[in-house]
Protein backbone atom coordinates (compact mmCIF):
# COMPACT_ATOMS: atom_id res chain seq x y z
CA UNK A 1 0.00 0.00 0.00
CA UNK A 2 2.81 2.44 0.90
CA UNK A 3 4.61 2.14 -2.50
CA UNK A 4 1.32 2.86 -4.29
CA UNK A 5 0.78 5.99 -2.19
CA UNK A 6 4.34 7.19 -2.87
CA UNK A 7 3.86 6.72 -6.61
CA UNK A 8 0.54 8.61 -6.51
CA UNK A 9 2.25 11.46 -4.62
CA UNK A 10 5.01 11.70 -7.24
CA UNK A 11 2.47 11.85 -10.05
CA UNK A 12 0.45 14.53 -8.28
CA UNK A 13 3.56 16.68 -7.71
CA UNK A 14 4.53 16.42 -11.39
CA UNK A 15 1.07 17.60 -12.45
CA UNK A 16 1.23 20.61 -10.14
CA UNK A 17 4.67 21.60 -11.46
CA UNK A 18 3.44 21.47 -15.06
CA UNK A 19 0.47 23.70 -14.27
CA UNK A 20 2.65 26.32 -12.59
CA UNK A 21 4.51 27.16 -15.80
CA UNK A 22 3.23 30.20 -17.67
CA UNK A 23 4.25 29.44 -21.22
CA UNK A 24 4.11 31.21 -24.56
CA UNK A 25 0.94 29.27 -25.43
CA UNK A 26 -0.68 30.37 -22.16
CA UNK A 27 0.21 33.97 -22.88
CA UNK A 28 -1.26 33.75 -26.39
CA UNK A 29 -4.60 32.68 -24.96
CA UNK A 30 -4.77 35.88 -22.87
CA UNK A 31 -3.93 38.35 -25.68
CA UNK A 32 -6.51 41.14 -25.87
CA UNK A 33 -8.01 40.22 -22.49
CA UNK A 34 -7.83 42.00 -19.15
CA UNK A 35 -5.91 40.06 -16.51
CA UNK A 36 -4.03 40.32 -13.25
CA UNK A 37 -0.43 39.18 -13.77
CA UNK A 38 0.99 37.29 -10.79
CA UNK A 39 4.78 37.41 -10.85
CA UNK A 40 7.15 34.78 -9.48
CA UNK A 41 8.49 37.19 -6.84
CA UNK A 42 4.98 37.52 -5.36
CA UNK A 43 4.07 40.89 -6.89
CA UNK A 44 0.83 41.37 -8.81
CA UNK A 45 0.31 43.73 -11.74
CA UNK A 46 -3.41 44.43 -11.61
CA UNK A 47 -5.96 45.06 -14.34
CA UNK A 48 -3.85 45.13 -17.48
CA UNK A 49 -4.65 44.15 -21.05
CA UNK A 50 -2.10 41.94 -22.81
CA UNK A 51 -1.46 43.49 -26.20
CA UNK A 52 1.44 41.68 -27.84
CA UNK A 53 4.14 39.03 -27.48
CA UNK A 54 7.58 39.78 -28.88
CA UNK A 55 11.19 38.69 -28.81
CA UNK A 56 13.54 40.39 -26.41
CA UNK A 57 16.71 42.26 -27.32
CA UNK A 58 19.16 40.17 -29.32
CA UNK A 59 16.50 37.47 -29.76
CA UNK A 60 16.80 36.27 -26.16
CA UNK A 61 13.61 35.43 -24.31
CA UNK A 62 10.06 36.51 -24.92
CA UNK A 63 8.45 39.70 -23.66
CA UNK A 64 4.80 40.24 -22.84
CA UNK A 65 3.58 43.72 -23.70
CA UNK A 66 0.68 45.09 -21.65
CA UNK A 67 -1.33 48.27 -21.21
CA UNK A 68 -3.01 49.42 -18.01
CA UNK A 69 -6.81 49.48 -18.12
CA UNK A 70 -8.09 52.74 -19.60
CA UNK A 71 -4.74 53.74 -21.12
CA UNK A 72 -3.85 54.13 -24.78
CA UNK A 73 -1.90 51.44 -26.57
CA UNK A 74 1.02 53.86 -27.01
CA UNK A 75 1.72 53.66 -23.27
CA UNK A 76 2.63 49.96 -23.29
CA UNK A 77 5.05 48.31 -20.86
CA UNK A 78 6.89 44.99 -21.19
CA UNK A 79 7.80 42.22 -18.81
CA UNK A 80 9.81 39.05 -19.51
CA UNK A 81 7.61 35.99 -19.91
CA UNK A 82 9.82 34.00 -17.52
CA UNK A 83 8.96 36.40 -14.65
CA UNK A 84 5.22 35.63 -14.84
CA UNK A 85 3.94 32.83 -12.61
CA UNK A 86 0.31 32.89 -13.77
CA UNK A 87 -2.45 35.15 -15.03
CA UNK A 88 -5.93 35.63 -13.60
CA UNK A 89 -8.68 36.56 -16.06
CA UNK A 90 -10.84 39.54 -15.06
CA UNK A 91 -14.52 40.05 -15.77
CA UNK A 92 -14.94 43.77 -16.44
CA UNK A 93 -18.75 43.50 -16.39
CA UNK A 94 -18.61 42.74 -12.66
CA UNK A 95 -16.33 45.70 -12.03
CA UNK A 96 -18.59 48.11 -13.90
CA UNK A 97 -21.67 46.87 -12.02
CA UNK A 98 -19.93 47.34 -8.66
CA UNK A 99 -18.63 50.85 -9.46
N, CA, C and O atoms as a MOPAC input file, in Angstrom:
PM7 MOZYME 1SCF
protein

 N      0.82400 1    -1.19400 1     0.00000 1
 C      0.00000 1     0.00000 1     0.00000 1
 C      0.87100 1     1.26300 1     0.00000 1
 O      0.57700 1     2.21500 1    -0.72200 1
 N      1.92600 1     1.27500 1     0.79500 1
 C      2.80600 1     2.43700 1     0.89800 1
 C      3.47000 1     2.78200 1    -0.44800 1
 O      3.49600 1     3.95500 1    -0.82200 1
 N      4.01300 1     1.78500 1    -1.19100 1
 C      4.60500 1     2.14000 1    -2.50100 1
 C      3.59600 1     2.75100 1    -3.45800 1
 O      3.95100 1     3.62900 1    -4.24500 1
 N      2.34200 1     2.30400 1    -3.40800 1
 C      1.32300 1     2.85800 1    -4.29200 1
 C      1.04100 1     4.31600 1    -3.91500 1
 O      0.85400 1     5.15300 1    -4.79800 1
 N      1.00900 1     4.62400 1    -2.63300 1
 C      0.78000 1     5.99300 1    -2.19400 1
 C      1.93300 1     6.91000 1    -2.59800 1
 O      1.71500 1     8.05100 1    -3.00600 1
 N      3.17600 1     6.39700 1    -2.47900 1
 C      4.33500 1     7.19500 1    -2.86900 1
 C      4.29800 1     7.49500 1    -4.35700 1
 O      4.59800 1     8.61500 1    -4.76800 1
 N      3.93300 1     6.50900 1    -5.17400 1
 C      3.86000 1     6.71900 1    -6.60900 1
 C      2.77400 1     7.73700 1    -6.95100 1
 O      2.97700 1     8.58700 1    -7.81700 1
 N      1.62600 1     7.66000 1    -6.28100 1
 C      0.54400 1     8.60600 1    -6.50700 1
 C      0.98900 1    10.02400 1    -6.13600 1
 O      0.64100 1    10.98000 1    -6.82800 1
 N      1.74800 1    10.16300 1    -5.06000 1
 C      2.24600 1    11.46000 1    -4.62400 1
 C      3.20000 1    12.04700 1    -5.65900 1
 O      3.14400 1    13.24300 1    -5.94400 1
 N      4.07800 1    11.21200 1    -6.22600 1
 C      5.01400 1    11.69500 1    -7.24200 1
 C      4.27200 1    12.18000 1    -8.47900 1
 O      4.62900 1    13.20700 1    -9.05700 1
 N      3.25400 1    11.45600 1    -8.88300 1
 C      2.47300 1    11.84600 1   -10.05300 1
 C      1.75600 1    13.16200 1    -9.79900 1
 O      1.73400 1    14.03200 1   -10.67000 1
 N      1.17600 1    13.31500 1    -8.63200 1
 C      0.45300 1    14.52900 1    -8.28300 1
 C      1.39600 1    15.72900 1    -8.28500 1
 O      1.03700 1    16.79100 1    -8.79400 1
 N      2.60300 1    15.57800 1    -7.72300 1
 C      3.56200 1    16.68300 1    -7.70600 1
 C      3.98000 1    17.08400 1    -9.11600 1
 O      4.16200 1    18.27100 1    -9.38300 1
 N      4.13500 1    16.12600 1   -10.02100 1
 C      4.52800 1    16.42500 1   -11.39000 1
 C      3.42800 1    17.21700 1   -12.08700 1
 O      3.72000 1    18.14100 1   -12.84700 1
 N      2.17200 1    16.87100 1   -11.83800 1
 C      1.06900 1    17.60000 1   -12.45200 1
 C      1.02100 1    19.04000 1   -11.96500 1
 O      0.76800 1    19.94900 1   -12.75500 1
 N      1.25800 1    19.25700 1   -10.69600 1
 C      1.23500 1    20.60900 1   -10.14400 1
 C      2.36200 1    21.43200 1   -10.74100 1
 O      2.15400 1    22.59900 1   -11.07100 1
 N      3.54900 1    20.85800 1   -10.88900 1
 C      4.67100 1    21.60100 1   -11.46100 1
 C      4.37300 1    22.01200 1   -12.89700 1
 O      4.70500 1    23.12800 1   -13.29700 1
 N      3.75300 1    21.13400 1   -13.68000 1
 C      3.44400 1    21.47500 1   -15.05800 1
 C      2.43000 1    22.59900 1   -15.14200 1
 O      2.51000 1    23.42100 1   -16.05500 1
 N      1.48700 1    22.66200 1   -14.23200 1
 C      0.46500 1    23.69600 1   -14.27300 1
 C      1.01300 1    25.05000 1   -13.83500 1
 O      0.43900 1    26.08300 1   -14.18000 1
 N      2.10700 1    25.06500 1   -13.08500 1
 C      2.65300 1    26.31900 1   -12.58900 1
 C      3.38200 1    27.10700 1   -13.66400 1
 O      3.58900 1    28.30900 1   -13.49900 1
 N      3.77600 1    26.47100 1   -14.75500 1
 C      4.51400 1    27.16500 1   -15.80100 1
 C      3.58600 1    28.04100 1   -16.62400 1
 O      2.54700 1    27.58200 1   -17.09900 1
 N      3.95700 1    29.29100 1   -16.79000 1
 C      3.23100 1    30.20100 1   -17.66500 1
 C      4.02200 1    30.24900 1   -18.95800 1
 O      5.08700 1    30.86400 1   -19.01900 1
 N      3.50700 1    29.60600 1   -19.98500 1
 C      4.24900 1    29.43500 1   -21.22400 1
 C      3.79800 1    30.43600 1   -22.28600 1
 O      2.89100 1    31.24000 1   -22.06900 1
 N      4.45900 1    30.36000 1   -23.43300 1
 C      4.10800 1    31.20500 1   -24.56200 1
 C      2.68500 1    30.91000 1   -25.03000 1
 O      1.94600 1    31.82900 1   -25.38300 1
 N      2.29800 1    29.63900 1   -25.03300 1
 C      0.93800 1    29.27400 1   -25.42900 1
 C     -0.09200 1    29.82300 1   -24.44600 1
 O     -1.16600 1    30.26600 1   -24.85500 1
 N      0.22400 1    29.79600 1   -23.16300 1
 C     -0.68300 1    30.36600 1   -22.16100 1
 C     -0.84900 1    31.85500 1   -22.39300 1
 O     -1.95900 1    32.38400 1   -22.33200 1
 N      0.26000 1    32.52700 1   -22.65900 1
 C      0.21300 1    33.97300 1   -22.88200 1
 C     -0.61300 1    34.30800 1   -24.12200 1
 O     -1.34900 1    35.29500 1   -24.12800 1
 N     -0.49500 1    33.49500 1   -25.17000 1
 C     -1.26200 1    33.74900 1   -26.39400 1
 C     -2.76500 1    33.67900 1   -26.13700 1
 O     -3.54000 1    34.40900 1   -26.75600 1
 N     -3.16800 1    32.81400 1   -25.23800 1
 C     -4.60000 1    32.67800 1   -24.96400 1
 C     -5.16600 1    33.88900 1   -24.22300 1
 O     -6.38100 1    34.08700 1   -24.21800 1
 N     -4.31700 1    34.69800 1   -23.60100 1
 C     -4.76900 1    35.87600 1   -22.86700 1
 C     -4.62600 1    37.17600 1   -23.66700 1
 O     -4.99700 1    38.23600 1   -23.16400 1
 N     -4.10500 1    37.12600 1   -24.88500 1
 C     -3.93400 1    38.34700 1   -25.68200 1
 C     -5.27200 1    39.04600 1   -25.90800 1
 O     -6.25900 1    38.40900 1   -26.27500 1
 N     -5.29600 1    40.35300 1   -25.68700 1
 C     -6.50700 1    41.14100 1   -25.87400 1
 C     -7.46900 1    41.08200 1   -24.70500 1
 O     -8.53300 1    41.69900 1   -24.75600 1
 N     -7.12500 1    40.35700 1   -23.65600 1
 C     -8.00700 1    40.21600 1   -22.49100 1
 C     -7.41100 1    40.94300 1   -21.29100 1
 O     -6.19800 1    41.13300 1   -21.19900 1
 N     -8.28300 1    41.34200 1   -20.37900 1
 C     -7.83100 1    41.99600 1   -19.15400 1
 C     -7.53200 1    40.94100 1   -18.09400 1
 O     -8.34300 1    40.04900 1   -17.84200 1
 N     -6.36600 1    41.05400 1   -17.48200 1
 C     -5.90700 1    40.06400 1   -16.51500 1
 C     -5.16400 1    40.74100 1   -15.36700 1
 O     -4.76100 1    41.90000 1   -15.46100 1
 N     -4.99600 1    39.99800 1   -14.29600 1
 C     -4.02800 1    40.32200 1   -13.24700 1
 C     -2.83200 1    39.41700 1   -13.48300 1
 O     -2.99500 1    38.20200 1   -13.58600 1
 N     -1.63500 1    39.98000 1   -13.57300 1
 C     -0.42500 1    39.18400 1   -13.76700 1
 C      0.22900 1    38.93000 1   -12.41900 1
 O      0.63400 1    39.87300 1   -11.73900 1
 N      0.33600 1    37.68000 1   -12.03100 1
 C      0.99300 1    37.29100 1   -10.79100 1
 C      2.42400 1    36.91200 1   -11.12600 1
 O      2.66000 1    35.98100 1   -11.89600 1
 N      3.37700 1    37.62600 1   -10.55100 1
 C      4.78300 1    37.41200 1   -10.84600 1
 C      5.38600 1    36.39600 1    -9.89300 1
 O      4.84200 1    36.14000 1    -8.81900 1
 N      6.50800 1    35.82100 1   -10.28900 1
 C      7.15100 1    34.77900 1    -9.48300 1
 C      7.69600 1    35.31900 1    -8.16800 1
 O      7.85900 1    34.55500 1    -7.21700 1
 N      7.98200 1    36.62200 1    -8.08800 1
 C      8.48900 1    37.19300 1    -6.84200 1
 C      7.37300 1    37.55100 1    -5.86200 1
 O      7.64000 1    38.06300 1    -4.77500 1
 N      6.11100 1    37.27900 1    -6.25000 1
 C      4.98200 1    37.52300 1    -5.36300 1
 C      4.21300 1    38.79800 1    -5.67300 1
 O      3.12700 1    39.00600 1    -5.13200 1
 N      4.74800 1    39.64500 1    -6.52300 1
 C      4.06500 1    40.88900 1    -6.88900 1
 C      2.91600 1    40.59100 1    -7.85000 1
 O      2.89700 1    39.55700 1    -8.51700 1
 N      1.96700 1    41.51100 1    -7.90600 1
 C      0.82700 1    41.37300 1    -8.80900 1
 C      0.66600 1    42.68500 1    -9.58100 1
 O      0.60600 1    43.76300 1    -8.99100 1
 N      0.59900 1    42.57300 1   -10.89000 1
 C      0.30700 1    43.72500 1   -11.74100 1
 C     -1.17400 1    43.62600 1   -12.05900 1
 O     -1.60800 1    42.70900 1   -12.75600 1
 N     -1.95100 1    44.58000 1   -11.54300 1
 C     -3.40600 1    44.43200 1   -11.60500 1
 C     -4.01700 1    45.13300 1   -12.80600 1
 O     -3.54900 1    46.18100 1   -13.25000 1
 N     -5.06900 1    44.52500 1   -13.31200 1
 C     -5.95800 1    45.06100 1   -14.33600 1
 C     -5.21200 1    45.62100 1   -15.54500 1
 O     -5.25500 1    46.82100 1   -15.81400 1
 N     -4.53500 1    44.74300 1   -16.26000 1
 C     -3.84600 1    45.13000 1   -17.48400 1
 C     -4.38900 1    44.31500 1   -18.65300 1
 O     -4.92600 1    43.22300 1   -18.46800 1
 N     -4.24300 1    44.85900 1   -19.85200 1
 C     -4.65000 1    44.14800 1   -21.05100 1
 C     -3.38300 1    43.72700 1   -21.78700 1
 O     -2.53200 1    44.56100 1   -22.09700 1
 N     -3.26100 1    42.42900 1   -22.06600 1
 C     -2.10100 1    41.94000 1   -22.81000 1
 C     -2.28700 1    42.29200 1   -24.27500 1
 O     -3.29100 1    41.93000 1   -24.88800 1
 N     -1.30800 1    43.00300 1   -24.83600 1
 C     -1.45600 1    43.49400 1   -26.20200 1
 C     -0.62800 1    42.72300 1   -27.21500 1
 O     -1.07100 1    42.52800 1   -28.34600 1
 N      0.57000 1    42.27900 1   -26.83300 1
 C      1.44400 1    41.67800 1   -27.83700 1
 C      2.51400 1    40.82700 1   -27.16600 1
 O      2.90000 1    41.08100 1   -26.02500 1
 N      2.98600 1    39.81900 1   -27.88400 1
 C      4.14200 1    39.02700 1   -27.48100 1
 C      5.25100 1    39.32200 1   -28.47200 1
 O      5.00700 1    39.38500 1   -29.67700 1
 N      6.47100 1    39.50400 1   -27.97500 1
 C      7.57500 1    39.78200 1   -28.88100 1
 C      8.88100 1    39.23900 1   -28.33200 1
 O      8.99100 1    38.91800 1   -27.14900 1
 N      9.86000 1    39.14100 1   -29.20300 1
 C     11.19100 1    38.68700 1   -28.81100 1
 C     11.91200 1    39.80200 1   -28.07100 1
 O     11.70600 1    40.98400 1   -28.34600 1
 N     12.75700 1    39.41000 1   -27.13300 1
 C     13.54200 1    40.39200 1   -26.40600 1
 C     14.72000 1    40.88500 1   -27.23200 1
 O     14.88400 1    40.49400 1   -28.38800 1
 N     15.52600 1    41.73200 1   -26.64400 1
 C     16.70700 1    42.26400 1   -27.32000 1
 C     17.66200 1    41.12600 1   -27.66400 1
 O     17.87800 1    40.22200 1   -26.85600 1
 N     18.21100 1    41.17300 1   -28.82500 1
 C     19.15500 1    40.16800 1   -29.32100 1
 C     18.52000 1    38.79200 1   -29.45300 1
 O     19.22600 1    37.78300 1   -29.46600 1
 N     17.19000 1    38.74000 1   -29.55000 1
 C     16.49800 1    37.47000 1   -29.75500 1
 C     16.45300 1    36.57200 1   -28.54300 1
 O     16.10900 1    35.39600 1   -28.66300 1
 N     16.79300 1    37.09700 1   -27.37100 1
 C     16.79800 1    36.27000 1   -26.16000 1
 C     15.50800 1    36.46800 1   -25.38300 1
 O     15.15500 1    37.59200 1   -25.02800 1
 N     14.81700 1    35.39200 1   -25.12600 1
 C     13.61400 1    35.42700 1   -24.30800 1
 C     12.43800 1    36.09400 1   -24.99200 1
 O     12.58500 1    36.76000 1   -26.01700 1
 N     11.28900 1    35.90400 1   -24.41300 1
 C     10.05900 1    36.50500 1   -24.92000 1
 C      9.57800 1    37.56100 1   -23.94400 1
 O      9.72300 1    37.41300 1   -22.73000 1
 N      9.00700 1    38.62200 1   -24.47900 1
 C      8.45500 1    39.70000 1   -23.66400 1
 C      6.95100 1    39.74800 1   -23.86000 1
 O      6.44700 1    39.52000 1   -24.95900 1
 N      6.24500 1    40.04400 1   -22.78900 1
 C      4.80400 1    40.24000 1   -22.84100 1
 C      4.56300 1    41.74100 1   -22.72200 1
 O      4.98500 1    42.37400 1   -21.75500 1
 N      3.88700 1    42.29600 1   -23.70900 1
 C      3.57700 1    43.72300 1   -23.70500 1
 C      2.16200 1    43.90100 1   -23.16100 1
 O      1.24300 1    43.18200 1   -23.55500 1
 N      1.99300 1    44.85800 1   -22.26000 1
 C      0.68300 1    45.09000 1   -21.65200 1
 C      0.41400 1    46.56800 1   -21.49300 1
 O      1.33300 1    47.38700 1   -21.45400 1
 N     -0.87900 1    46.89900 1   -21.40300 1
 C     -1.32800 1    48.27500 1   -21.21000 1
 C     -2.26700 1    48.29000 1   -20.00900 1
 O     -3.11700 1    47.41200 1   -19.86600 1
 N     -2.10900 1    49.28600 1   -19.15100 1
 C     -3.00600 1    49.42500 1   -18.00900 1
 C     -4.41700 1    49.73100 1   -18.48800 1
 O     -4.59800 1    50.37500 1   -19.52100 1
 N     -5.41300 1    49.27400 1   -17.74700 1
 C     -6.81500 1    49.47500 1   -18.12300 1
 C     -7.10500 1    50.97000 1   -18.25700 1
 O     -6.77800 1    51.75500 1   -17.36800 1
 N     -7.72000 1    51.35400 1   -19.37200 1
 C     -8.09100 1    52.74300 1   -19.60200 1
 C     -7.00300 1    53.57200 1   -20.26300 1
 O     -7.23200 1    54.74100 1   -20.57300 1
 N     -5.83200 1    53.00400 1   -20.48600 1
 C     -4.73500 1    53.74400 1   -21.12300 1
 C     -4.73400 1    53.48500 1   -22.62400 1
 O     -5.37900 1    52.55900 1   -23.11400 1
 N     -3.99300 1    54.32700 1   -23.34300 1
 C     -3.84900 1    54.13300 1   -24.77900 1
 C     -2.77300 1    53.10300 1   -25.05700 1
 O     -1.89000 1    52.86800 1   -24.23300 1
 N     -2.85700 1    52.49300 1   -26.22400 1
 C     -1.90100 1    51.43900 1   -26.57400 1
 C     -0.48300 1    51.97300 1   -26.71900 1
 O      0.46500 1    51.19100 1   -26.66100 1
 N     -0.30500 1    53.27300 1   -26.90400 1
 C      1.02400 1    53.86300 1   -27.01000 1
 C      1.78900 1    53.83200 1   -25.70100 1
 O      3.01400 1    53.95300 1   -25.70200 1
 N      1.09500 1    53.67400 1   -24.58700 1
 C      1.72400 1    53.66000 1   -23.26500 1
 C      1.96500 1    52.23900 1   -22.78000 1
 O      1.71000 1    51.93900 1   -21.61300 1
 N      2.44500 1    51.36700 1   -23.63900 1
 C      2.62900 1    49.96000 1   -23.28600 1
 C      3.90600 1    49.75700 1   -22.48500 1
 O      4.87800 1    50.49500 1   -22.64300 1
 N      3.89000 1    48.74900 1   -21.62600 1
 C      5.05100 1    48.31400 1   -20.86200 1
 C      5.31300 1    46.85600 1   -21.19500 1
 O      4.43400 1    46.16500 1   -21.70900 1
 N      6.51700 1    46.38800 1   -20.90300 1
 C      6.88500 1    44.99500 1   -21.18700 1
 C      7.43300 1    44.33100 1   -19.93100 1
 O      8.00100 1    44.97600 1   -19.05000 1
 N      7.24300 1    43.02700 1   -19.88500 1
 C      7.80100 1    42.22200 1   -18.81200 1
 C      8.24200 1    40.88600 1   -19.42200 1
 O      7.54800 1    40.34900 1   -20.28600 1
 N      9.38500 1    40.34200 1   -18.98300 1
 C      9.81500 1    39.04600 1   -19.51300 1
 C      8.81500 1    37.94300 1   -19.15400 1
 O      8.30200 1    37.88900 1   -18.03600 1
 N      8.55800 1    37.08700 1   -20.10300 1
 C      7.61000 1    35.98700 1   -19.90800 1
 C      8.03900 1    35.08800 1   -18.74500 1
 O      7.19000 1    34.57000 1   -18.02000 1
 N      9.33200 1    34.90400 1   -18.56700 1
 C      9.81900 1    34.00200 1   -17.52000 1
 C      9.55300 1    34.52700 1   -16.10600 1
 O      9.62400 1    33.76300 1   -15.14300 1
 N      9.24600 1    35.83300 1   -15.97100 1
 C      8.95500 1    36.40300 1   -14.64600 1
 C      7.50300 1    36.22300 1   -14.22400 1
 O      7.16200 1    36.49300 1   -13.07200 1
 N      6.64200 1    35.77200 1   -15.13200 1
 C      5.22100 1    35.62800 1   -14.83600 1
 C      4.93700 1    34.22300 1   -14.33300 1
 O      5.28300 1    33.23900 1   -14.98600 1
 N      4.30700 1    34.13600 1   -13.17400 1
 C      3.94100 1    32.83300 1   -12.61500 1
 C      2.61700 1    32.36000 1   -13.20300 1
 O      2.50500 1    31.21900 1   -13.65100 1
 N      1.61900 1    33.23500 1   -13.20200 1
 C      0.31100 1    32.89200 1   -13.76500 1
 C     -0.49400 1    34.15500 1   -13.97800 1
 O     -0.14600 1    35.22400 1   -13.47600 1
 N     -1.58200 1    34.02200 1   -14.73300 1
 C     -2.45300 1    35.15100 1   -15.02900 1
 C     -3.87100 1    34.80800 1   -14.59900 1
 O     -4.32500 1    33.67400 1   -14.74500 1
 N     -4.55100 1    35.80000 1   -14.07100 1
 C     -5.92900 1    35.63100 1   -13.60300 1
 C     -6.83600 1    36.48700 1   -14.48000 1
 O     -6.68900 1    37.70900 1   -14.52700 1
 N     -7.76500 1    35.85100 1   -15.16700 1
 C     -8.68200 1    36.55800 1   -16.05600 1
 C     -9.63900 1    37.42200 1   -15.23700 1
 O    -10.11800 1    37.00000 1   -14.18500 1
 N     -9.91300 1    38.62600 1   -15.72400 1
 C    -10.83900 1    39.54400 1   -15.05700 1
 C    -12.13300 1    39.64100 1   -15.84500 1
 O    -12.13200 1    39.55000 1   -17.07200 1
 N    -13.22400 1    39.82400 1   -15.13900 1
 C    -14.51500 1    40.05000 1   -15.76900 1
 C    -14.87400 1    41.51500 1   -15.54400 1
 O    -15.28900 1    41.89300 1   -14.44800 1
 N    -14.71700 1    42.33900 1   -16.57500 1
 C    -14.94500 1    43.76900 1   -16.43700 1
 C    -16.40900 1    44.11600 1   -16.20800 1
 O    -16.71400 1    45.17500 1   -15.66100 1
 N    -17.31800 1    43.23900 1   -16.61900 1
 C    -18.74800 1    43.49500 1   -16.38800 1
 C    -19.04700 1    43.55400 1   -14.89200 1
 O    -19.86500 1    44.36500 1   -14.45600 1
 N    -18.40100 1    42.71200 1   -14.11200 1
 C    -18.61500 1    42.73600 1   -12.66000 1
 C    -18.05800 1    44.02200 1   -12.05300 1
 O    -18.65400 1    44.58800 1   -11.13700 1
 N    -16.92500 1    44.47900 1   -12.56000 1
 C    -16.32600 1    45.70200 1   -12.02800 1
 C    -17.19100 1    46.92300 1   -12.33400 1
 O    -17.34500 1    47.80000 1   -11.48400 1
 N    -17.74900 1    46.98600 1   -13.52300 1
 C    -18.58900 1    48.11300 1   -13.90000 1
 C    -19.89200 1    48.12200 1   -13.10700 1
 O    -20.39800 1    49.19500 1   -12.77700 1
 N    -20.44100 1    46.95800 1   -12.79700 1
 C    -21.66900 1    46.87500 1   -12.01900 1
 C    -21.42400 1    47.30200 1   -10.57500 1
 O    -22.30200 1    47.89400 1    -9.94800 1
 N    -20.24100 1    47.00900 1   -10.04500 1
 C    -19.93100 1    47.34000 1    -8.66200 1
 C    -19.60500 1    48.82600 1    -8.51400 1
 O    -19.82700 1    49.39800 1    -7.44600 1
 N    -19.08600 1    49.45400 1    -9.55700 1
 C    -18.62700 1    50.84900 1    -9.46300 1
 C    -19.69600 1    51.78100 1    -9.78200 1
 O    -19.48600 1    52.99400 1    -9.75400 1

